[in-house]
Amino acid sequence: MRLKIDNIHINYITGEGRHSAGIPILFIHGFTGNSNDWKFLMNRVHPSFFPIAIDLIGHGRSDSPDDPNFYTCSTIVKHIDVLMKYLGYDHFILCGYSMGGRAALSYSFKYPGNVLSLILESSSAGIEDYNEKKERVEHDFLLAEKIKSNGLDSFLEYWFNQPLFENLRKLKNFEQIKNKRGKNNVIGLSNSLLGFNTGLMPSYWSKLNSIDFPVLLISGSADLKYTEISRRMNKLIRNSKHEIVEGAGHNVHLEKPEDFVNLLNSYLSIIFDGKIS
């Protein structure tokens, strides 16, 4: 299904046969992904919840406009807000992976009253140091040019050969996962790096202690960088829990889908039972 927002079509999917009166939970994919990354759990989420997954701008079946200014953090937050209002939800749970986690966290600070809970998988609260932010912006701008000049197949070969995705590469269906990424749009991915990279994203580290809704942080034991980031976030957020999935790397939900679903449902059951205030 596609919704037109400011002349841009944003695609989304929902759990088939699920009752829309359930507590809504919006799943947000990472860079090069799309809403189908979450299909494996759409009908396995706790029955009291209604799952929705979005294709961020430049990904999946959503539009990929030429202007990078359409890909900013504020625009992505607006797309999430308009979509959920269109679906009739004022309060909902956000679950985001990596870049999608950054989008979810950004939304949470813009509209904290709308968020029932936040689930962040292998994500970050941004970069604090100015020089590091500048370096990251320059790095991602070069990556954007790499996509445009070398094409998507070449870029994906480079992208997934990073140590970050070592565990993902070991999966039997890795080639299938990578090939699905190849259906994305060159302009969409390059502009996503130009408009919503970690260097351009505001740093939320100093604001984490102001979050008053429950937060679940998920990381893989083999992803040392983001496990440490999640540990630090867990110390700063008052009502949070950090779960480390053994044997998983950066992309926990694709590498260890059973563990991810079990963690998710266990956490959602706690919320539903009112055990988290």
C-alpha positions as CSV (number, residue, x, y, z in Angstrom):
1,M,0.0,0.0,0.0
2,R,1.2,3.5,-0.8
3,L,0.4,6.8,0.8
4,K,1.1,10.1,-0.9
5,I,2.9,12.6,1.4
6,D,3.9,16.0,-0.1
7,N,3.8,14.4,-3.6
8,I,6.0,11.5,-2.5
9,H,4.6,8.0,-2.3
10,I,5.6,6.1,0.8
11,N,5.0,2.4,0.8
12,Y,3.9,0.3,3.9
13,I,2.7,-3.1,4.7
14,T,0.6,-4.5,7.6
15,G,0.2,-8.0,9.1
16,E,-2.3,-9.9,6.9
17,G,-5.4,-11.0,8.9
18,R,-4.3,-9.1,11.9
19,H,-6.9,-6.9,13.8
20,S,-6.1,-3.2,13.3
21,A,-7.6,-2.5,16.8
22,G,-4.5,-4.1,18.3
23,I,-1.7,-1.9,19.8
24,P,0.2,-0.6,16.7
25,I,3.9,-1.3,16.3
26,L,5.8,0.3,13.4
27,F,8.9,-1.6,12.1
28,I,11.6,0.5,10.4
29,H,14.3,-1.2,8.3
30,G,17.9,-0.2,8.0
31,F,20.0,1.2,5.1
32,T,19.5,-0.8,1.8
33,G,16.5,-2.7,3.4
34,N,12.8,-2.4,3.0
35,S,9.5,-3.3,4.8
36,N,9.8,-6.9,3.6
37,D,12.7,-7.5,5.9
38,W,10.1,-7.7,8.7
39,K,7.6,-10.0,6.9
40,F,8.9,-13.1,8.7
41,L,7.5,-11.7,12.0
42,M,4.3,-9.9,10.9
43,N,2.1,-12.8,11.9
44,R,4.2,-13.9,14.8
45,V,4.0,-10.8,16.8
46,H,2.0,-11.1,20.1
47,P,-1.7,-11.2,19.0
48,S,-2.5,-8.1,21.0
49,F,-0.4,-5.9,18.7
50,F,-0.9,-4.7,15.1
51,P,2.3,-4.8,13.0
52,I,3.1,-2.2,10.4
53,A,6.3,-1.8,8.3
54,I,7.4,1.2,6.3
55,D,9.6,1.6,3.3
56,L,11.7,4.7,4.1
57,I,12.1,7.2,1.3
58,G,14.6,5.9,-1.3
59,H,14.0,2.3,-0.3
60,G,11.7,-0.5,-1.5
61,R,8.5,0.7,-3.2
62,S,8.7,4.2,-1.8
63,D,9.7,7.0,-4.2
64,S,13.3,8.0,-4.8
65,P,13.2,11.7,-5.7
66,D,16.4,13.3,-7.2
67,D,16.6,16.1,-4.5
68,P,18.6,14.9,-1.4
69,N,16.7,17.5,0.6
70,F,13.7,15.2,0.6
71,Y,15.8,12.6,2.6
72,T,16.5,14.6,5.8
73,C,15.9,13.5,9.3
74,S,13.0,15.9,9.7
75,T,11.3,14.7,6.5
76,I,11.6,11.0,7.5
77,V,10.1,11.9,10.9
78,K,7.3,13.7,9.2
79,H,6.6,10.6,6.9
80,I,6.3,8.4,10.0
81,D,4.0,10.8,11.7
82,V,1.7,11.3,8.7
83,L,1.5,7.6,8.0
84,M,0.6,6.7,11.6
85,K,-2.0,9.5,11.7
86,Y,-3.4,8.3,8.4
87,L,-3.8,4.8,9.8
88,G,-5.6,6.3,12.8
89,Y,-3.0,5.9,15.5
90,D,-2.0,8.6,18.0
91,H,0.0,6.3,20.2
92,F,2.2,3.4,19.1
93,I,5.4,1.4,19.5
94,L,8.4,2.0,17.3
95,C,10.9,-0.7,16.4
96,G,13.9,0.3,14.3
97,Y,17.0,-1.4,13.1
98,S,20.3,0.5,12.5
99,M,19.3,3.5,10.3
100,G,15.7,2.7,11.1
101,G,16.5,2.9,14.8
102,R,18.0,6.4,14.3
103,A,14.7,7.4,12.6
104,A,12.7,5.9,15.4
105,L,14.7,7.7,18.1
106,S,14.5,11.0,16.2
107,Y,10.7,10.6,16.0
108,S,10.6,9.9,19.7
109,F,12.3,13.2,20.6
110,K,10.1,15.1,18.2
111,Y,6.8,13.5,19.3
112,P,7.5,11.8,22.7
113,G,3.8,11.9,23.6
114,N,3.0,9.6,20.7
115,V,5.4,6.8,21.7
116,L,4.3,4.0,23.9
117,S,7.6,2.3,23.8
118,L,10.8,2.2,21.7
119,I,12.7,-0.8,20.5
120,L,16.2,-0.1,19.0
121,E,18.2,-2.9,17.3
122,S,21.9,-2.2,16.7
123,S,21.3,1.6,16.7
124,S,22.9,4.7,18.0
125,A,22.0,8.0,19.6
126,G,24.2,9.9,17.1
127,I,27.8,11.2,17.1
128,E,28.8,13.7,19.8
129,D,32.2,14.9,18.6
130,Y,32.2,17.6,15.9
131,N,35.3,16.3,14.0
132,E,33.9,12.7,14.1
133,K,30.6,14.0,12.7
134,K,32.4,15.9,9.9
135,E,34.5,12.8,9.0
136,R,31.3,10.7,8.9
137,V,29.6,13.2,6.6
138,E,32.5,13.2,4.3
139,H,32.8,9.4,4.4
140,D,29.1,8.9,3.5
141,F,29.2,11.5,0.8
142,L,32.0,9.5,-0.8
143,L,29.9,6.3,-0.4
144,A,27.0,8.1,-2.2
145,E,29.3,8.9,-5.1
146,K,30.5,5.3,-5.1
147,I,26.9,4.1,-5.6
148,K,26.3,6.5,-8.5
149,S,29.6,5.9,-10.3
150,N,30.0,2.1,-9.7
151,G,26.4,1.0,-9.7
152,L,24.3,-0.8,-7.1
153,D,25.8,-4.3,-7.5
154,S,29.3,-3.1,-7.0
155,F,28.3,-1.0,-4.0
156,L,26.4,-3.9,-2.3
157,E,29.5,-6.1,-2.8
158,Y,31.6,-3.5,-1.0
159,W,28.9,-2.8,1.6
160,F,28.3,-6.3,2.8
161,N,32.0,-7.1,2.8
162,Q,32.4,-4.8,5.8
163,P,33.3,-6.6,9.1
164,L,29.9,-5.3,10.5
165,F,28.1,-7.9,8.3
166,E,30.5,-10.9,8.8
167,N,27.8,-12.9,10.6
168,L,25.2,-12.0,8.0
169,R,27.5,-13.3,5.2
170,K,27.5,-16.7,6.9
171,L,23.8,-17.2,6.4
172,K,22.7,-19.8,3.9
173,N,20.3,-17.3,2.4
174,F,22.8,-14.4,2.3
175,E,22.9,-14.2,-1.5
176,Q,19.1,-14.0,-1.5
177,I,19.2,-11.2,1.0
178,K,21.8,-9.3,-1.0
179,N,20.0,-9.8,-4.3
180,K,16.8,-8.3,-2.7
181,R,18.9,-5.2,-1.8
182,G,19.8,-4.9,-5.5
183,K,16.2,-4.1,-6.3
184,N,16.6,-0.7,-4.6
185,N,17.1,2.5,-6.5
186,V,20.6,4.0,-7.1
187,I,19.3,7.5,-6.6
188,G,17.3,6.5,-3.5
189,L,20.3,4.9,-1.7
190,S,22.8,7.6,-2.6
191,N,20.4,10.3,-1.5
192,S,19.7,8.5,1.8
193,L,23.4,8.7,2.6
194,L,23.5,12.4,1.6
195,G,20.4,13.4,3.6
196,F,20.2,11.1,6.6
197,N,23.7,9.9,7.5
198,T,24.8,9.5,11.1
199,G,27.0,12.6,10.8
200,L,24.1,14.9,9.9
201,M,21.8,13.4,12.5
202,P,21.5,15.4,15.8
203,S,23.3,13.8,18.7
204,Y,20.7,12.7,21.3
205,W,23.1,11.4,24.0
206,S,22.6,14.3,26.4
207,K,18.8,13.9,26.0
208,L,18.5,10.2,26.7
209,N,17.8,10.7,30.4
210,S,14.7,12.6,29.5
211,I,13.0,9.6,27.9
212,D,10.1,8.4,30.2
213,F,8.6,5.6,28.1
214,P,10.1,2.0,28.2
215,V,12.9,1.2,25.8
216,L,14.3,-2.2,24.7
217,L,17.8,-2.2,23.3
218,I,18.9,-5.2,21.2
219,S,22.4,-6.0,20.0
220,G,24.4,-9.1,18.8
221,S,27.2,-10.4,20.9
222,A,29.5,-10.4,17.8
223,D,28.8,-6.8,17.1
224,L,31.1,-5.3,19.7
225,K,30.7,-1.7,18.6
226,Y,26.9,-1.5,18.8
227,T,26.8,-3.7,21.9
228,E,28.9,-1.1,23.7
229,I,26.8,1.7,22.3
230,S,23.7,-0.1,23.6
231,R,25.3,-0.6,27.0
232,R,26.0,3.1,27.2
233,M,22.5,4.0,26.1
234,N,21.0,1.6,28.6
235,K,22.8,3.3,31.5
236,L,21.4,6.7,30.4
237,I,17.8,5.8,29.8
238,R,15.9,5.5,33.0
239,N,13.4,2.8,31.9
240,S,15.4,0.6,29.6
241,K,16.5,-3.0,29.1
242,H,19.4,-4.3,27.0
243,E,19.3,-7.7,25.5
244,I,22.4,-9.2,23.9
245,V,21.7,-12.1,21.4
246,E,24.5,-14.6,21.5
247,G,26.1,-15.5,18.2
248,A,24.4,-12.6,16.3
249,G,26.1,-9.7,14.6
250,H,24.7,-6.4,13.5
251,N,21.5,-7.6,11.9
252,V,20.0,-9.6,14.7
253,H,16.5,-10.0,13.2
254,L,17.8,-11.6,10.0
255,E,20.6,-13.6,11.6
256,K,18.7,-14.9,14.6
257,P,15.0,-14.5,13.6
258,E,13.7,-17.0,16.2
259,D,15.6,-15.3,19.0
260,F,14.5,-11.9,17.9
261,V,10.8,-12.9,17.7
262,N,11.0,-14.5,21.2
263,L,12.7,-11.4,22.6
264,L,10.2,-9.1,21.0
265,N,7.1,-11.0,22.2
266,S,8.5,-11.4,25.7
267,Y,9.0,-7.7,25.9
268,L,5.6,-6.8,24.3
269,S,3.9,-9.2,26.8
270,I,5.4,-7.3,29.7
271,I,4.1,-4.0,28.2
272,F,0.7,-5.5,27.6
273,D,0.5,-7.0,31.1
274,G,1.3,-3.5,32.5
275,K,4.5,-4.6,34.1
276,I,6.4,-1.7,32.6
277,S,5.0,1.7,33.8
